[in-house]
Amino acid sequence: MAESKSGGGSNLVLRMGREELVVRSRYEAASITNDILIALWFTAGSIMFFSPSWEYTGTWCFLAGSVELLVRPLIRLARLVHVRGMRSRTQGRDAWEAGSHESPQDF
């Protein structure tokens, strides 16, 4: 069974027995995973629409893909809030307001 915990900074460490998987930049990894899921939902829904008997299920795939589109900005917002919280503790609020933050389109 995998045990997850936060490593140093924004790393996510998954331990599986004697093995360890380190995911760096977990917000970017979450965004990429979300983009892949969006593509899978919409591709599955499109394929299902070729058969009238699968149209109902295809519609649910499109709905799932649309919900995933909402998840992406939520991931970006969570990252922004997390980065802002970390920076305000280490550099102070003035550094953030002076523009020393990352671009909102960094991933």
Residue pairs with C-beta under 8 A, 6 or more apart in sequence:
1 16
2 14
2 15
2 16
3 14
3 15
4 12
4 13
4 14
5 12
5 13
6 12
6 13
7 13
7 22
10 24
10 25
10 26
10 27
10 82
11 22
11 23
11 24
11 26
12 22
12 23
12 26
12 29
13 20
13 21
13 22
13 23
14 20
14 21
14 22
14 23
23 29
25 107
27 75
27 76
27 78
27 79
27 82
27 107
28 107
30 75
31 72
31 75
31 76
31 107
32 107
34 68
34 71
34 72
34 75
35 72
37 65
37 68
38 65
38 68
38 69
38 72
41 61
41 62
41 64
41 65
41 68
42 61
42 62
42 65
44 58
44 61
45 58
45 59
45 60
45 61
45 62
45 65
46 58
47 58
48 54
48 55
48 57
48 58
48 61
49 55
49 58
76 104
76 107
80 104
83 101
83 102
84 96
84 101
87 95
87 96
87 100
87 101
88 96
91 100
